[in-house]
Amino acid sequence: MTKKGMVLTCFIFAKFLLQYLFYNPAYDLQRDEYLYLDQAHHLAWGYLSVPPITSWISRIIYYFGNTVFWIRFFPALFGALTLLMVWKAIDELQGRLPALVLGASCILLSCLLRLNGLYQQNSLDVLAWTTFYFVIIKYIKTQQTKWFFIGAVVFAIGLLNKYNFLFLFSGLLPAICLSPQRNLFAKKGFIGAMLLAQLLVLPNLLWQFNNHFPIYYHMKELTQRQLVHVNRFDFFKEQILYFIGSVFVILAAIYALLFYTPFKKYRLFAWSMVFTLAIFDYLRAKGYYAIGIYPIYIAFGAVFIGDRLKEGWKKYLQFAFVVLPVIPIILFFHVFFSDQTPAYIIANNSKYKKLGLLRWEDGKDHLLPQDNADMLGWKELGYLVDSIYSTLPKTEHTLILCDNYGQAGAINYYARNIQHTAVSFNADYINWFNLSVPYDNLIRVKENDRKENELTSTSPFFDRAFIGGSVTNPLAREYGTTVFVFEKARIDIRDRIKQEIEKTKSDR
């Protein structure tokens, strides 16, 4: 193995090791992860809020035992592959070993440590952005038609993973049109690559069409409930914080793309960043939507810095530049790069508040960051419902109806005695009701602020009603969520379920 190969292997190993070391057993899985894991049992070409690739990965995780190890493995894998793509980009740009080490260090010691610890679309999204930018570099350098078709495959994977991938093109296309590279639109093979990309994403487009384009309503709801609270200044502040140890490398990349002669043919990347960030900010996008932009610019910056420091006394500065990404880790380790216990966060509340980490999607500050609060209370809820379900006669059918997808997914993940999986009128669960059997009992899981009068309004339809318990962790977003139990239905509750499903869908 070459020296470069050995160094790269060490970085890849360190990436996986850090991702598992940063997992804190004080937390459960994050709310969204439960939904994505449940998609493994309902494979389709699309879902109400996400494309299908996550469900395919969830199916693999399910076959491997659905354990936390495998749930953490795949985002860590995508993070390691992102590091690999940056390494390959630096190598393609003729970067030497110091540039490779600098670029890999910037990727390893960044916000990706946290991002790659969650089983969501974001890790693969960042990898797709980085890979597509790498394909552009390869095409510009080689002018080989095959890179059109490789790009088409990467485009399909990116879009079938997360619709956010479209924003890459919203910034890249005008940048290409303003550059000498615009002649690629007339190149042989470009139309064929476009057709291939359309063919690969066609099943998802047909699913969207057949389901009345639920992504439109999801984005509308997201804009009205969450993005409206996004502060445009905070968006740009977050861009700095995400790669705080690599800011100097990214700034060096922008300078080099504009003024460094060897990078002249790649100048479109400078304008692509400007256009993409402007569009994100105009639409009040969440800060993390733009994370996929930066890894490739770290590659450009690392090469430029390495070239500037390769001769004379300057070569001794190479080590100093490699050390720089480590400094923020030392200073902000407990804030940014690991899931500290709730007790630690509350004890050091001011640090988190100054950095805006306590602000949730509702625009307000809370005791814990939203992701941390979203990883508490789920196991408690799942075990509670499971224990209640086990007391009901096995010969009877019991419906578990929840207020939100997190509750349903957590119950399905932790419960071991339930015969019928938990469902909800929220998110994709509205399509997963089993109405083929009459239900004798109902377990109703209600959010704290929506549980008022539940016994009074529902108990007349059952012989017996009582409260089975509630989530007791005051730091969990689900604190106070209550489990109501209704036994021996006097009516066929499926009729009311069908009416609610139709009403919910018609309101979208």
C-alpha positions as CSV (number, residue, x, y, z in Angstrom):
1,M,0.0,0.0,0.0
2,T,1.3,3.5,-0.9
3,K,1.8,6.2,1.7
4,K,-1.3,8.0,0.3
5,G,-3.3,4.8,0.7
6,M,-2.2,4.3,4.2
7,V,-3.1,7.9,5.2
8,L,-6.5,7.6,3.5
9,T,-7.2,4.3,5.3
10,C,-6.4,6.0,8.6
11,F,-8.8,8.8,7.9
12,I,-11.6,6.4,6.9
13,F,-11.0,4.3,10.0
14,A,-11.0,7.5,12.2
15,K,-14.3,8.6,10.6
16,F,-16.1,5.3,11.5
17,L,-14.5,5.3,15.0
18,L,-15.5,8.8,15.8
19,Q,-19.1,8.3,14.6
20,Y,-19.6,5.4,17.0
21,L,-17.7,7.1,19.9
22,F,-20.0,10.1,19.6
23,Y,-23.1,8.0,20.1
24,N,-24.4,8.8,23.6
25,P,-26.6,6.0,25.1
26,A,-28.4,8.7,27.1
27,Y,-30.5,9.3,24.0
28,D,-32.9,7.2,22.0
29,L,-33.1,7.5,18.2
30,Q,-34.3,10.8,16.7
31,R,-38.0,11.3,15.8
32,D,-37.5,11.1,12.1
33,E,-35.4,7.9,12.2
34,Y,-38.4,5.9,13.4
35,L,-40.4,6.9,10.4
36,Y,-37.6,6.0,8.0
37,L,-37.1,2.6,9.6
38,D,-40.8,1.9,9.3
39,Q,-40.7,2.6,5.6
40,A,-38.8,-0.7,5.2
41,H,-42.1,-2.5,5.7
42,H,-43.9,-0.3,3.1
43,L,-41.6,-0.1,0.1
44,A,-42.8,2.2,-2.6
45,W,-41.4,4.6,-5.2
46,G,-42.2,7.6,-3.0
47,Y,-43.5,8.9,0.3
48,L,-45.4,12.0,1.4
49,S,-42.2,13.8,2.4
50,V,-39.2,12.0,1.1
51,P,-38.1,10.0,-2.0
52,P,-37.7,6.2,-1.8
53,I,-33.9,5.5,-1.3
54,T,-34.1,5.7,2.5
55,S,-36.7,3.0,2.5
56,W,-34.4,0.7,0.6
57,I,-31.6,1.3,3.1
58,S,-34.0,0.7,5.9
59,R,-34.9,-2.6,4.4
60,I,-31.2,-3.6,4.5
61,I,-31.0,-2.4,8.1
62,Y,-34.0,-4.5,8.9
63,Y,-32.4,-7.7,7.4
64,F,-29.3,-7.0,9.4
65,G,-31.4,-7.0,12.7
66,N,-32.5,-3.4,12.9
67,T,-29.9,-2.7,15.6
68,V,-28.4,0.7,16.5
69,F,-25.1,-0.5,15.1
70,W,-26.5,-0.8,11.6
71,I,-28.7,2.3,11.9
72,R,-25.5,4.3,12.7
73,F,-23.4,2.4,10.1
74,F,-25.0,3.8,6.9
75,P,-24.8,7.6,7.7
76,A,-21.2,6.9,8.9
77,L,-20.5,5.1,5.6
78,F,-21.9,8.0,3.6
79,G,-19.7,10.4,5.6
80,A,-16.6,8.2,4.9
81,L,-17.4,8.2,1.2
82,T,-17.8,12.0,1.3
83,L,-14.3,12.2,2.7
84,L,-13.1,9.8,0.0
85,M,-14.6,11.9,-2.8
86,V,-12.9,15.0,-1.4
87,W,-9.7,13.1,-1.3
88,K,-10.2,12.0,-5.0
89,A,-11.0,15.6,-6.0
90,I,-7.8,16.9,-4.4
91,D,-5.9,14.2,-6.1
92,E,-7.5,15.1,-9.4
93,L,-6.6,18.7,-9.0
94,Q,-2.9,17.6,-8.5
95,G,-2.9,18.2,-4.8
96,R,0.1,16.7,-2.9
97,L,0.0,14.7,0.3
98,P,-0.2,17.9,2.6
99,A,-3.2,19.1,0.6
100,L,-4.8,15.6,0.9
101,V,-4.3,15.6,4.7
102,L,-5.6,19.1,5.1
103,G,-8.7,18.4,3.0
104,A,-9.4,15.1,4.8
105,S,-8.9,16.8,8.2
106,C,-11.4,19.6,7.4
107,I,-14.0,17.0,6.4
108,L,-13.4,14.7,9.4
109,L,-13.5,17.6,11.9
110,S,-16.6,19.4,10.8
111,C,-20.4,19.4,11.3
112,L,-20.4,16.1,9.4
113,L,-19.5,14.4,12.7
114,R,-23.0,15.3,14.0
115,L,-24.8,15.0,10.7
116,N,-23.4,11.6,10.0
117,G,-24.6,10.4,13.4
118,L,-28.3,10.6,12.4
119,Y,-30.1,8.2,10.1
120,Q,-31.6,10.7,7.8
121,Q,-31.3,11.7,4.1
122,N,-28.8,14.4,4.9
123,S,-25.6,12.2,4.9
124,L,-26.3,10.7,1.5
125,D,-27.4,14.2,0.3
126,V,-24.0,15.7,1.1
127,L,-22.3,12.7,-0.5
128,A,-24.4,13.2,-3.7
129,W,-23.6,16.9,-3.9
130,T,-19.9,16.2,-3.5
131,T,-19.9,13.4,-6.0
132,F,-21.8,15.4,-8.6
133,Y,-19.3,18.3,-8.2
134,F,-16.5,15.8,-8.6
135,V,-18.1,14.6,-11.8
136,I,-18.1,18.2,-13.1
137,I,-14.4,18.5,-12.3
138,K,-13.7,15.2,-14.2
139,Y,-15.6,16.3,-17.2
140,I,-14.0,19.7,-17.4
141,K,-10.6,18.1,-17.1
142,T,-11.1,15.2,-19.5
143,Q,-14.0,16.3,-21.8
144,Q,-15.0,12.6,-21.9
145,T,-18.7,11.9,-22.7
146,K,-18.8,9.1,-20.1
147,W,-18.9,11.7,-17.3
148,F,-22.3,12.9,-18.6
149,F,-23.8,9.5,-18.0
150,I,-22.0,9.0,-14.7
151,G,-23.5,12.4,-13.7
152,A,-26.9,11.2,-14.7
153,V,-26.7,8.3,-12.4
154,V,-25.4,10.5,-9.5
155,F,-28.3,12.9,-10.3
156,A,-30.8,10.1,-10.0
157,I,-29.4,8.9,-6.7
158,G,-29.3,12.4,-5.3
159,L,-32.9,13.2,-6.3
160,L,-34.3,9.8,-5.2
161,N,-32.7,10.4,-1.9
162,K,-33.7,14.0,-1.2
163,Y,-35.5,16.6,-3.3
164,N,-33.1,19.2,-1.8
165,F,-30.6,17.9,-4.5
166,L,-32.5,20.1,-7.0
167,F,-31.0,23.2,-5.4
168,L,-27.6,22.1,-6.6
169,F,-28.8,22.6,-10.2
170,S,-30.5,25.9,-9.4
171,G,-27.1,27.3,-8.6
172,L,-25.0,25.3,-11.0
173,L,-26.9,25.9,-14.3
174,P,-26.7,29.7,-14.3
175,A,-23.0,29.4,-13.4
176,I,-22.4,27.1,-16.3
177,C,-24.3,29.4,-18.6
178,L,-22.1,32.3,-17.6
179,S,-18.9,30.3,-18.2
180,P,-17.0,28.9,-21.2
181,Q,-18.3,25.5,-20.1
182,R,-21.8,26.4,-21.5
183,N,-20.8,24.6,-24.7
184,L,-21.3,21.3,-22.9
185,F,-25.1,21.6,-23.6
186,A,-24.2,21.1,-27.3
187,K,-21.9,18.2,-26.7
188,K,-22.6,14.7,-28.0
189,G,-24.1,12.5,-25.3
190,F,-25.6,15.4,-23.2
191,I,-29.1,14.7,-24.4
192,G,-28.6,11.0,-23.9
193,A,-27.5,11.6,-20.3
194,M,-30.5,13.8,-19.6
195,L,-32.8,11.1,-21.0
196,L,-31.1,8.5,-18.7
197,A,-31.5,10.7,-15.7
198,Q,-35.2,11.2,-16.5
199,L,-35.7,7.5,-17.0
200,L,-34.1,6.7,-13.6
201,V,-36.3,9.1,-11.7
202,L,-39.4,8.5,-13.7
203,P,-40.9,5.9,-11.2
204,N,-40.8,8.5,-8.5
205,L,-42.3,11.2,-10.8
206,L,-45.1,8.8,-11.7
207,W,-45.7,8.1,-8.0
208,Q,-45.9,11.8,-7.3
209,F,-48.4,12.2,-10.2
210,N,-50.6,9.3,-9.1
211,N,-50.6,10.6,-5.5
212,H,-51.4,14.2,-6.5
213,F,-47.9,15.5,-5.8
214,P,-47.8,15.3,-2.0
215,I,-44.3,16.9,-2.1
216,Y,-46.0,20.2,-3.0
217,Y,-48.2,20.1,0.1
218,H,-45.3,18.9,2.3
219,M,-43.2,21.9,1.1
220,K,-46.2,24.3,1.7
221,E,-46.7,23.0,5.2
222,L,-42.9,23.1,5.9
223,T,-42.8,26.8,4.7
224,Q,-45.8,27.8,6.8
225,R,-44.8,26.0,10.0
226,Q,-41.0,26.0,10.0
227,L,-39.2,28.0,7.3
228,V,-41.2,31.2,8.2
229,H,-39.3,31.3,11.5
230,V,-35.9,31.1,9.7
231,N,-33.8,34.2,10.2
232,R,-31.8,35.1,7.0
233,F,-28.9,36.4,9.1
234,D,-28.9,33.2,11.1
235,F,-28.7,31.2,7.9
236,F,-25.4,32.7,7.0
237,K,-24.1,32.5,10.6
238,E,-24.8,28.8,10.5
239,Q,-22.8,28.4,7.3
240,I,-19.8,29.6,9.2
241,L,-20.4,27.4,12.2
242,Y,-20.9,24.2,10.2
243,F,-17.3,24.3,8.9
244,I,-15.8,26.7,11.4
245,G,-12.4,24.9,11.4
246,S,-12.3,25.1,7.6
247,V,-13.5,28.6,6.9
248,F,-10.0,29.7,5.9
249,V,-9.8,26.8,3.4
250,I,-13.2,27.6,1.9
251,L,-12.3,31.3,1.6
252,A,-9.0,30.3,0.0
253,A,-11.0,28.2,-2.5
254,I,-13.2,31.1,-3.5
255,Y,-10.2,33.3,-4.0
256,A,-8.4,30.6,-6.0
257,L,-11.4,30.0,-8.2
258,L,-11.5,33.7,-9.1
259,F,-7.8,34.6,-9.4
260,Y,-5.6,31.4,-9.4
261,T,-4.6,30.6,-13.0
262,P,-4.6,26.8,-12.7
263,F,-8.2,26.9,-11.5
264,K,-9.4,29.3,-14.3
265,K,-11.4,26.5,-16.1
266,Y,-13.2,25.7,-12.8
267,R,-14.3,29.3,-12.2
268,L,-18.0,28.4,-12.6
269,F,-17.8,26.8,-9.1
270,A,-17.3,30.2,-7.5
271,W,-20.5,31.5,-9.1
272,S,-22.3,28.3,-8.4
273,M,-21.8,28.8,-4.7
274,V,-23.0,32.4,-4.9
275,F,-26.2,31.5,-6.8
276,T,-27.0,28.5,-4.6
277,L,-26.6,30.3,-1.3
278,A,-28.6,33.2,-2.6
279,I,-31.5,30.9,-3.6
280,F,-31.4,29.1,-0.3
281,D,-31.4,32.4,1.7
282,Y,-34.2,33.8,-0.5
283,L,-36.4,30.8,0.2
284,R,-35.6,31.0,4.0
285,A,-34.1,27.5,3.9
286,K,-32.8,25.9,7.0
287,G,-29.0,26.3,7.4
288,Y,-28.2,22.6,7.1
289,Y,-29.8,22.3,3.6
290,A,-26.7,24.0,2.2
291,I,-24.1,21.7,3.9
292,G,-23.6,19.7,0.7
293,I,-22.1,22.8,-1.0
294,Y,-18.8,22.9,0.9
295,P,-16.8,19.7,0.8
296,I,-15.8,20.2,-2.9
297,Y,-14.6,23.8,-2.1
298,I,-12.5,22.4,0.7
299,A,-10.8,20.3,-2.0
300,F,-10.1,23.4,-4.1
301,G,-8.9,25.4,-1.0
302,A,-6.6,22.6,0.2
303,V,-4.9,22.3,-3.2
304,F,-4.4,26.0,-3.5
305,I,-3.0,26.3,0.1
306,G,-0.7,23.3,-0.6
307,D,0.6,24.8,-3.8
308,R,1.3,28.1,-2.1
309,L,3.2,26.5,0.7
310,K,5.3,23.9,-1.2
311,E,8.5,25.8,-1.5
312,G,11.1,27.4,0.8
313,W,10.3,28.3,4.4
314,K,6.6,28.3,3.7
315,K,6.6,24.5,3.6
316,Y,6.9,24.5,7.4
317,L,3.5,26.2,7.6
318,Q,1.8,23.2,6.1
319,F,1.7,21.5,9.5
320,A,0.2,24.7,11.1
321,F,-2.6,24.7,8.5
322,V,-3.4,21.0,9.1
323,V,-3.7,21.7,12.8
324,L,-6.1,24.6,12.4
325,P,-9.2,22.4,11.9
326,V,-8.4,20.7,15.2
327,I,-8.6,24.0,17.3
328,P,-12.5,24.4,17.1
329,I,-12.8,20.7,18.1
330,I,-10.9,21.5,21.3
331,L,-12.8,24.7,21.9
332,F,-16.3,23.6,20.9
333,F,-16.2,19.8,21.2
334,H,-18.9,19.6,23.9
335,V,-21.2,21.9,22.1
336,F,-21.0,20.9,18.4
337,F,-19.6,17.5,17.9
338,S,-21.2,15.1,20.3
339,D,-24.6,14.5,21.9
340,Q,-23.9,15.6,25.5
341,T,-26.2,14.4,28.2
342,P,-29.2,16.6,28.9
343,A,-27.7,17.4,32.4
344,Y,-24.6,18.7,30.8
345,I,-26.4,20.9,28.2
346,I,-28.6,22.5,30.9
347,A,-25.6,23.1,33.1
348,N,-23.9,24.9,30.2
349,N,-27.0,26.4,28.8
350,S,-25.5,29.8,28.0
351,K,-22.9,28.3,25.6
352,Y,-25.6,26.7,23.5
353,K,-27.9,29.8,23.6
354,K,-25.2,32.2,22.4
355,L,-24.6,29.9,19.3
356,G,-28.4,29.7,18.6
357,L,-28.4,26.0,19.2
358,L,-31.4,26.1,21.6
359,R,-33.7,27.7,19.0
360,W,-36.2,25.3,17.5
361,E,-38.2,25.3,14.3
362,D,-40.9,27.3,16.1
363,G,-38.4,30.2,16.4
364,K,-38.2,30.0,20.2
365,D,-35.4,29.0,22.6
366,H,-35.8,25.8,24.7
367,L,-33.8,24.0,27.4
368,L,-32.2,21.5,24.9
369,P,-31.4,21.7,21.2
370,Q,-34.3,20.4,19.2
371,D,-32.5,17.3,17.9
372,N,-31.6,16.3,21.5
373,A,-35.2,16.8,22.8
374,D,-36.3,14.7,19.8
375,M,-34.2,11.8,21.1
376,L,-35.8,11.5,24.5
377,G,-38.9,9.7,25.7
378,W,-39.4,7.4,22.8
379,K,-38.2,4.2,24.4
380,E,-40.3,5.0,27.5
381,L,-43.4,5.4,25.3
382,G,-42.7,2.3,23.3
383,Y,-42.3,0.1,26.4
384,L,-45.4,1.7,28.0
385,V,-47.6,0.9,25.1
386,D,-46.1,-2.6,24.8
387,S,-46.8,-3.4,28.4
388,I,-50.4,-2.2,28.1
389,Y,-50.9,-4.1,24.9
390,S,-49.7,-7.3,26.5
391,T,-52.5,-7.2,29.1
392,L,-55.2,-7.2,26.4
393,P,-56.6,-10.6,25.2
394,K,-54.5,-12.0,22.3
395,T,-57.7,-13.2,20.6
396,E,-58.8,-9.6,20.2
397,H,-57.7,-7.0,17.7
398,T,-56.3,-3.7,19.1
399,L,-55.6,-0.6,17.1
400,I,-52.8,1.7,18.2
401,L,-53.6,5.2,17.0
402,C,-51.0,8.0,17.5
403,D,-51.0,11.7,17.0
404,N,-47.7,11.9,15.2
405,Y,-45.3,9.8,13.2
406,G,-42.6,9.8,15.9
407,Q,-44.9,8.1,18.4
408,A,-46.1,5.5,15.9
409,G,-42.5,4.7,14.7
410,A,-41.1,4.5,18.2
411,I,-43.8,2.1,19.3
412,N,-43.3,-0.1,16.3
413,Y,-39.5,-0.1,16.9
414,Y,-39.5,-0.9,20.7
415,A,-42.7,-2.9,21.2
416,R,-42.5,-6.6,21.0
417,N,-46.0,-7.8,21.8
418,I,-48.2,-5.9,19.4
419,Q,-50.1,-7.7,16.7
420,H,-51.0,-4.7,14.6
421,T,-48.5,-1.9,14.1
422,A,-49.1,1.6,15.4
423,V,-50.4,4.1,12.9
424,S,-51.3,7.8,12.7
425,F,-53.1,10.3,10.5
426,N,-49.7,12.0,10.3
427,A,-47.1,11.6,7.6
428,D,-47.0,8.3,5.7
429,Y,-48.8,6.4,8.4
430,I,-52.1,7.6,7.0
431,N,-51.5,5.2,4.1
432,W,-50.6,2.2,6.3
433,F,-53.8,1.5,8.2
434,N,-54.9,-2.1,8.2
435,L,-58.7,-1.9,7.9
436,S,-59.2,-5.5,6.9
437,V,-60.1,-6.6,10.5
438,P,-62.6,-5.2,13.0
439,Y,-60.9,-3.8,16.1
440,D,-62.1,-4.7,19.6
441,N,-59.9,-2.3,21.4
442,L,-58.2,1.1,20.9
443,I,-54.9,2.4,22.4
444,R,-54.9,6.2,21.7
445,V,-51.6,8.0,22.1
446,K,-52.2,11.8,22.4
447,E,-49.8,14.7,22.5
448,N,-49.8,16.6,25.8
449,D,-51.5,19.7,24.3
450,R,-54.1,17.7,22.5
451,K,-55.3,15.2,25.2
452,E,-58.0,17.2,26.8
453,N,-61.4,15.5,26.9
454,E,-60.2,12.4,25.1
455,L,-61.8,10.1,27.7
456,T,-65.1,12.0,27.5
457,S,-65.3,12.1,23.8
458,T,-64.2,8.6,23.0
459,S,-65.3,6.4,25.9
460,P,-69.0,6.3,24.9
461,F,-68.0,4.0,22.0
462,F,-66.4,1.4,24.3
463,D,-67.3,-0.5,27.4
464,R,-64.3,0.5,29.4
465,A,-61.8,3.5,29.2
466,F,-58.8,4.5,31.3
467,I,-55.5,6.2,31.2
468,G,-52.6,3.8,30.9
469,G,-49.8,6.2,31.6
470,S,-47.7,9.0,30.0
471,V,-44.2,10.1,29.1
472,T,-42.6,11.3,32.3
473,N,-39.3,12.8,31.0
474,P,-39.8,16.6,31.2
475,L,-37.0,17.3,28.7
476,A,-38.5,15.2,26.0
477,R,-40.6,16.9,23.3
478,E,-43.1,14.2,24.0
479,Y,-43.3,15.0,27.7
480,G,-46.8,14.5,28.9
481,T,-47.9,12.4,25.9
482,T,-50.6,10.3,27.3
483,V,-51.8,6.7,26.5
484,F,-55.5,6.2,26.6
485,V,-56.9,2.7,26.6
486,F,-60.4,1.8,25.3
487,E,-61.7,-1.8,25.6
488,K,-64.6,-3.6,23.9
489,A,-65.7,-1.4,21.1
490,R,-69.5,-1.0,20.8
491,I,-69.2,0.1,17.1
492,D,-67.1,-0.7,14.1
493,I,-64.5,2.0,14.6
494,R,-63.2,1.4,11.1
495,D,-66.0,3.6,9.7
496,R,-64.8,6.6,11.8
497,I,-61.2,5.8,10.8
498,K,-62.0,5.9,7.1
499,Q,-63.8,9.2,7.5
500,E,-60.8,10.8,9.3
501,I,-58.5,9.5,6.6
502,E,-60.6,11.0,3.8
503,K,-60.9,14.3,5.7
504,T,-57.2,14.5,6.4
505,K,-56.3,13.8,2.7
506,S,-58.9,16.3,1.4
507,D,-57.4,19.0,3.6
508,R,-54.0,18.6,2.0
